[in-house]
Amino acid sequence: MDGSFLTLDDGLQRKVVEILALQAMREPSGLTPEMTLEGLGIDSLGMAEVIFAVEEAFDVQIPFNANDPQAAALDLSSVGSVCAAVARLVRDQRG
């Protein structure tokens, strides 16, 4: 992984990147933190699939409404921001 990712649990980061890469039909090694999900071709349907996969992989609930993505108050715009949001949710929901 690129060293510019936020300091997160490597296993968590790796799994989130794998989920995003699978949805974007790319190799995980080709993703960088600053890449946007839009730039990766992940649309709203793809984002819903990413959310389901993250919830299943990490046993967390992501407060997301596809009709109002801003309501979740989570930055899910880039690879790095998704990694950070998932790390925060895991920390908060697992105590």
BELCORLIN-V454964 format. One record per residue. N is the residue number from 1. SS is DSSP state (H for helix, E for strand, - for the rest). PSI is psi in radians with two decimals (999 if undefined). D_CENTER is the distance of its C-alpha to the mean C-alpha in whole Angstrom. Layout:
{{N,SS,PSI,D_CENTER} {N,SS,PSI,D_CENTER}}
This chain:
{{1,-,2.70,15} {2,-,2.37,16} {3,-,-0.15,17} {4,-,-0.05,16} {5,-,2.62,13} {6,-,2.73,13} {7,-,1.72,15} {8,-,2.89,13} {9,-,2.15,14} {10,H,-0.68,14} {11,H,-0.73,13} {12,H,-0.87,10} {13,H,-0.82,9} {14,H,-0.77,10} {15,H,-0.74,9} {16,H,-0.79,5} {17,H,-0.69,7} {18,H,-0.74,9} {19,H,-0.81,8} {20,H,-0.73,6} {21,H,-0.71,10} {22,H,-0.78,12} {23,H,-0.61,11} {24,H,-0.04,12} {25,-,0.87,15} {26,-,2.92,15} {27,-,2.39,15} {28,H,-0.62,12} {29,H,-0.29,15} {30,H,-0.09,15} {31,-,2.45,12} {32,-,2.76,12} {33,-,-0.59,10} {34,-,-0.13,12} {35,-,2.31,12} {36,E,2.68,11} {37,-,-0.62,9} {38,-,-0.78,13} {39,-,-0.48,14} {40,-,-0.09,12} {41,-,0.32,14} {42,-,1.88,11} {43,-,-2.98,13} {44,H,-0.66,13} {45,H,-0.75,14} {46,H,-0.68,11} {47,H,-0.69,9} {48,H,-0.72,11} {49,H,-0.69,11} {50,H,-0.79,7} {51,H,-0.79,8} {52,H,-0.75,11} {53,H,-0.71,10} {54,H,-0.77,7} {55,H,-0.74,10} {56,H,-0.77,13} {57,H,-0.61,11} {58,H,0.02,11} {59,-,0.89,14} {60,-,2.87,12} {61,-,2.20,13} {62,-,2.07,11} {63,-,1.60,13} {64,-,2.35,12} {65,-,2.01,15} {66,-,-0.47,15} {67,-,-0.37,18} {68,-,1.27,17} {69,H,-0.47,14} {70,H,-0.35,15} {71,H,-0.43,17} {72,H,-0.29,14} {73,-,0.54,14} {74,-,2.40,10} {75,-,1.83,9} {76,-,0.65,7} {77,-,-0.41,9} {78,E,2.92,8} {79,H,-0.83,6} {80,H,-0.70,8} {81,H,-0.58,7} {82,H,-0.76,3} {83,H,-0.79,5} {84,H,-0.73,8} {85,H,-0.74,7} {86,H,-0.75,6} {87,H,-0.74,9} {88,H,-0.77,11} {89,H,-0.75,11} {90,H,-0.81,12} {91,H,-0.82,15} {92,H,-0.67,16} {93,H,-0.34,16} {94,H,-0.11,18} {95,-,999,20}}
